[in-house]
Amino acid sequence: MIHSKVKQIANDIKVMKIRGAGKIARATAEALKIQAENSHAKNSKNLFTEIKAVSKLLLGTRPTAVSLPNAVRYITSDLSPDSDSDK
């Protein structure tokens, strides 16, 4: 389930309440952080699925904002649904 603060950040980006490349990138990072910190995922696969859903939500808010997909890619690049921490 996507956290309500994450949904609010996504909406703020979409309606251009959050503007500018740096602010969009920081808001994107904050949204992903909020989701990860408040996740109830039982394992890395479920957390990965949640983060992917949040990434998709954020990426759909402003398709032309270059900093947004860059931030998502930077933060999620090392994530994997198969983490050794579950074993």
Buried (B, 14 or more C-beta within 10 A) or exposed (E): EBBEEBEEBBEBBBEEEBEEEEBBBBBBBBBBEBBBEBBEBEBBBBBBEBBBBBBEBBBEBBEEBEBBBBBBEEBBEEBEBEEEEEE
